[in-house]
Amino acid sequence: MKRALATAVALLASVNLALGCTAVDIAASDGSVLAGRTMEWAFDMKWMLVNQPKGTQLQLAAPKETGLPANSFTTKYAVVGVSAGIIPGVTLLDGQNSAGLSMSGNFLPGFTQYQTVTKEDKQYQSILTFGSWALGGFASVAELRAALPAMKVWADDSLPTGPTPATLHFVFVDRSGAGMVVEYVGGALKIHDNAAHVLTNAPTYDWHLTNLRNYLSLSNLAVSSRQVGSANVTEIGQGGGLVGLPGDYTPPSRFVRAAFLRHYVTPPKDITEATQAVAHILNNVDIPLGVAAFRNADGSTGSDYTQWVVLKDLTNNRLTIADYANRTSFLTIELDALFAQEKPAGKLVNDLPYPKATVGAGVLAP
């Protein structure tokens, strides 16, 4: 009993500490695939939209104490993604490659334990290069899934990860619509089929799927009326079938909310409708500044908030992005020109040229 109570307390503590991110993907009836995500954070990570050309040389390092040499890896695919600028080099938390493979890294504190690299290992890298390696080296979920068991991924306190340890799990989606979730738990690699097409933060993915069983009564259809004694009690508005859908911003609640919204949304016919569907779903987990607050050790308060959102068209190599200040004016980037560049490039997400167009009375002119 005491052990169960301790486990429950640890679980709740880890959920409260989890910084918020939500990823959703969907395939349209014409085969188009859209993968989107929000990034919630409480600190200024100097997020950079970066381009890594095909042929980029990565140095995949082992922990210093092993004495193992760094392995050089040459990327096969161009990559555009978002990196934390406060970390030296490029550390991708999100991105897509020229073959249509997408990655979203979400935080998994309290559960992530990376692998141990030994002197006998041949393939290894720190978590800081993992995103560039995965997107730069593989065209599909199936290819990456086959390569992962041979690659050891590690992290320790020597890595410059900023104010939060890089305890991450990842969702990968490719141009075919195939998806998987990659986690490192108990020092071992765990791969899950992305059955819900949704990922948030802690706990682990299998826990989230089990938790969905608590919400099986949710429906997009409500009971329109019921006879109670001699009274005919009627509904007072649409949407009553989703009474009980959690509305808070904890990772379990965001997972349930996004999973059921994705399940019930009208199936999109093409990439335009798929983009609209995922954007509307992500609007339901958007966190305004000040709402998800926490208290610091010195008594001051901070807040998680949605720092940026991306919508990745994996079929047509297109990226749509907005930061907090431009949440209603997304910027859409045709990526083929960036994929063709031979030199790396980057720009702060907050400094991207978001559209600012306004119109006057003429908007209603015939």
C-alpha positions in Angstrom: 0.0 0.0 0.0 2.8 2.4 0.9 4.7 1.6 -2.3 1.5 2.3 -4.4 1.0 5.6 -2.6 4.6 6.6 -3.2 4.3 5.7 -6.9 1.1 7.8 -7.2 2.7 10.8 -5.5 5.7 10.5 -7.8 3.5 10.3 -10.8 1.5 13.4 -9.9 4.6 15.3 -9.1 6.1 14.5 -12.5 2.9 15.5 -14.3 2.9 18.9 -12.5 6.5 19.4 -13.5 5.9 18.6 -17.2 6.2 21.5 -19.5 3.4 21.4 -22.1 3.6 20.3 -25.7 0.9 18.7 -27.8 1.4 17.0 -31.2 -1.4 15.9 -33.5 -1.2 14.3 -37.0 -4.0 13.5 -39.5 -4.2 12.0 -43.0 -6.7 13.3 -45.5 -8.8 11.0 -47.7 -6.6 12.0 -50.7 -3.5 10.7 -48.9 -2.2 14.0 -47.8 -0.6 14.1 -44.3 -0.4 17.0 -41.9 1.5 16.9 -38.6 1.2 19.8 -36.1 2.4 20.7 -32.7 2.5 23.4 -30.0 5.5 24.2 -27.9 4.8 25.4 -24.4 7.6 26.7 -22.3 8.2 29.1 -19.4 11.7 30.3 -20.4 13.1 32.2 -23.4 15.0 29.4 -25.3 15.8 31.6 -28.2 14.0 29.3 -30.6 15.5 29.2 -34.0 14.0 28.1 -37.3 17.0 26.4 -38.9 17.9 24.7 -42.2 20.4 21.8 -42.3 21.3 20.9 -45.8 21.7 17.5 -47.2 25.3 16.4 -46.6 25.6 18.0 -43.2 28.4 16.4 -41.1 27.2 15.4 -37.6 29.6 14.3 -34.9 28.0 11.6 -32.8 29.8 11.5 -29.5 30.0 9.1 -26.5 30.2 10.2 -22.9 33.8 11.4 -22.1 34.4 8.8 -19.5 34.1 6.0 -22.1 37.0 7.2 -24.1 35.2 6.3 -27.3 35.8 8.5 -30.4 33.1 10.5 -32.0 31.5 9.0 -35.1 31.0 11.2 -38.2 27.6 10.9 -39.8 26.7 12.5 -43.2 23.0 13.3 -43.6 21.1 12.1 -46.6 18.2 14.5 -46.4 17.8 18.2 -46.0 16.0 19.2 -42.7 14.1 22.3 -41.6 13.2 22.5 -38.0 13.1 24.4 -34.7 16.1 24.4 -32.4 16.8 25.8 -28.9 19.1 28.7 -29.6 20.5 28.8 -26.1 22.1 25.4 -26.7 25.3 25.5 -28.7 25.0 24.0 -32.1 21.7 22.7 -33.4 19.4 20.7 -31.1 16.2 20.0 -33.0 13.0 19.7 -31.0 10.9 19.7 -34.1 11.3 19.4 -37.8 10.6 17.7 -41.2 12.9 16.5 -43.9 12.9 16.6 -47.7 11.5 13.0 -47.8 8.5 13.9 -45.7 9.5 12.5 -42.3 8.4 14.6 -39.3 9.6 14.7 -35.7 8.2 16.4 -32.6 10.1 16.1 -29.4 8.0 16.5 -26.2 9.2 16.6 -22.6 8.9 13.5 -20.5 10.3 14.4 -17.1 10.2 11.9 -14.2 10.1 8.9 -16.6 13.0 9.4 -19.1 16.2 7.5 -18.5 18.5 7.3 -21.4 20.8 4.4 -22.3 24.2 3.5 -21.0 27.1 3.6 -23.5 29.8 0.9 -22.9 33.2 0.6 -24.4 31.9 -2.3 -26.6 29.2 -0.1 -28.3 29.8 1.0 -31.9 26.9 3.4 -32.4 26.1 6.1 -29.9 25.1 9.8 -29.6 23.9 12.2 -27.1 20.3 13.4 -27.1 21.4 16.7 -28.5 22.2 15.3 -31.9 19.3 12.8 -32.0 16.8 15.0 -34.0 19.3 15.9 -36.7 20.5 12.3 -37.0 16.9 10.9 -37.2 15.6 13.5 -39.7 18.9 13.8 -41.6 19.4 10.0 -42.0 16.0 8.4 -42.7 13.1 8.8 -45.1 10.4 7.0 -43.3 9.2 5.7 -39.9 10.0 2.1 -41.0 13.6 3.0 -41.9 14.2 4.8 -38.6 12.4 2.1 -36.6 14.8 -0.5 -38.0 17.9 1.6 -37.2 17.0 2.6 -33.6 17.8 -0.6 -31.8 21.5 -0.4 -32.8 21.9 3.3 -31.7 22.6 4.1 -28.0 21.3 7.5 -26.9 22.7 9.0 -23.7 22.5 12.2 -21.7 24.2 13.4 -18.5 24.8 16.6 -16.6 27.7 17.6 -18.9 25.3 18.4 -21.7 24.5 22.1 -22.1 20.7 21.7 -22.1 19.6 25.1 -20.6 17.3 25.4 -17.6 15.7 22.0 -18.0 17.2 18.6 -18.5 16.5 17.2 -22.0 14.2 14.4 -20.9 12.3 13.8 -24.1 10.1 11.4 -26.0 9.4 11.8 -29.7 6.6 11.2 -32.2 7.6 10.5 -35.8 5.2 10.7 -38.7 6.0 10.1 -42.4 4.5 11.0 -45.7 2.5 7.7 -45.8 0.8 8.6 -42.5 2.7 5.9 -40.5 3.7 7.0 -37.0 5.6 5.9 -33.9 6.4 7.2 -30.5 10.0 6.7 -29.2 10.8 6.8 -25.5 13.8 5.9 -23.3 12.5 4.5 -20.1 14.5 2.6 -17.5 17.6 2.9 -19.7 15.9 1.0 -22.5 14.5 2.0 -25.9 10.6 1.8 -26.1 8.8 2.1 -29.4 5.0 2.4 -29.6 2.8 2.6 -32.6 1.1 6.0 -32.5 -2.4 4.6 -32.2 -4.0 7.8 -31.0 -2.0 10.1 -33.4 -1.5 12.4 -30.4 1.4 13.0 -28.0 1.7 15.3 -25.0 4.1 14.9 -22.1 4.4 12.8 -19.0 3.5 10.0 -18.2 4.6 7.6 -20.9 2.6 6.9 -24.0 1.2 3.5 -22.9 -0.1 5.2 -19.7 -1.9 7.8 -21.8 -3.6 5.1 -23.9 -4.7 3.3 -20.7 -6.1 6.5 -19.3 -8.4 6.9 -22.3 -10.4 4.1 -20.9 -11.7 6.6 -18.2 -13.4 8.6 -20.9 -15.2 6.0 -23.0 -18.6 7.6 -22.4 -17.6 10.8 -24.3 -19.4 11.3 -27.6 -19.9 13.9 -30.2 -23.7 13.1 -29.9 -25.7 14.2 -26.8 -28.9 12.9 -25.4 -31.5 15.4 -26.8 -34.1 14.8 -24.1 -35.1 12.5 -21.3 -38.3 11.9 -19.4 -37.7 12.6 -15.7 -40.9 11.8 -13.8 -43.6 13.9 -15.5 -41.1 16.4 -16.9 -39.6 16.2 -20.4 -36.1 17.5 -19.8 -34.4 18.7 -23.0 -30.8 19.7 -23.8 -30.0 23.3 -23.6 -27.4 23.3 -26.3 -25.2 21.1 -28.5 -22.0 19.4 -27.3 -23.4 17.7 -24.2 -21.9 14.4 -25.2 -18.5 15.8 -24.3 -19.4 16.8 -20.7 -16.5 15.4 -18.7 -13.9 16.2 -21.4 -11.0 17.6 -19.2 -10.3 21.2 -19.8 -7.1 21.8 -17.8 -3.6 22.0 -19.2 -1.9 19.0 -17.6 -0.5 16.5 -20.1 -3.0 13.8 -19.4 -5.9 16.2 -19.9 -4.4 17.6 -23.1 -3.9 14.1 -24.4 -7.5 13.1 -23.8 -8.8 16.4 -25.2 -6.7 16.3 -28.4 -7.3 12.5 -28.9 -11.1 12.8 -28.7 -11.2 16.0 -30.8 -9.1 14.3 -33.5 -11.3 11.2 -33.4 -14.5 13.1 -33.9 -13.4 15.9 -36.3 -14.9 15.6 -39.7 -12.4 13.6 -41.8 -10.5 16.0 -44.1 -10.7 15.5 -47.8 -7.4 17.2 -48.7 -4.4 19.0 -47.2 -6.2 22.3 -46.9 -8.9 20.7 -44.7 -6.3 18.6 -42.9 -4.4 21.8 -42.0 -7.6 23.5 -40.8 -8.6 20.4 -38.7 -5.2 20.1 -36.9 -5.0 23.9 -36.4 -8.5 23.9 -34.7 -7.6 21.0 -32.5 -4.4 22.7 -31.4 -6.3 25.8 -30.6 -8.0 23.8 -27.8 -4.6 23.2 -26.0 -3.2 26.7 -26.6 -2.0 28.2 -23.3 -2.3 32.0 -22.8 0.4 33.6 -20.8 -0.4 33.7 -17.1 -3.0 30.9 -17.1 -0.7 27.9 -16.4 1.3 29.6 -13.6 3.8 28.2 -11.1 5.6 29.6 -8.1 9.4 29.9 -8.0 11.6 29.2 -5.0 12.0 32.9 -4.4 8.3 33.4 -4.3 7.9 34.9 -7.7 5.6 33.4 -10.3 6.2 32.2 -13.9 3.9 30.7 -16.5 4.0 28.1 -19.2 2.6 29.5 -22.5 2.4 28.5 -26.1 5.6 30.0 -27.5 5.1 28.7 -31.1 3.0 26.4 -33.2 3.9 24.5 -36.4 1.8 22.8 -39.0 3.8 20.5 -41.3 2.5 19.5 -44.7 4.5 16.4 -45.3 3.0 15.8 -48.7 3.9 19.1 -50.3 7.0 20.1 -48.2 5.3 23.1 -46.6 5.7 24.5 -43.1 3.3 26.9 -41.4 4.4 28.6 -38.2 3.4 31.2 -35.7 4.9 32.5 -32.4 2.9 33.8 -29.4 2.7 37.4 -30.7 1.5 36.3 -34.1 -0.9 33.4 -33.2 -3.5 34.7 -35.6 -1.2 35.4 -38.5 0.6 32.3 -39.5 3.6 32.3 -41.9 3.6 29.6 -44.5 7.0 28.6 -46.0 7.5 26.6 -49.2 10.4 24.4 -48.1 11.8 23.0 -51.4 13.8 26.2 -51.8 15.3 25.8 -48.3 15.9 22.1 -48.9 17.9 23.0 -52.0 20.3 25.3 -50.1 23.8 24.1 -49.7 24.6 26.2 -46.6 23.0 26.0 -43.1 20.9 29.0 -42.1 18.8 30.1 -39.1 16.5 32.8 -37.9 14.8 33.5 -34.5 11.2 32.2 -34.6 10.1 35.6 -33.1 11.8 37.5 -35.9 10.2 35.7 -38.9 8.3 37.9 -41.3 4.8 37.2 -40.2 2.1 38.7 -42.3 0.8 42.0 -41.0 -1.8 42.9 -43.7 -4.9 44.9 -42.7 -7.7 46.3 -44.8 -10.0 49.2 -44.4 -13.6 50.0 -45.6 -12.8 48.6 -49.1 -13.0 45.1 -47.8 -16.8 45.2 -48.2 -16.8 46.9 -51.6 -18.6 45.0 -54.3 
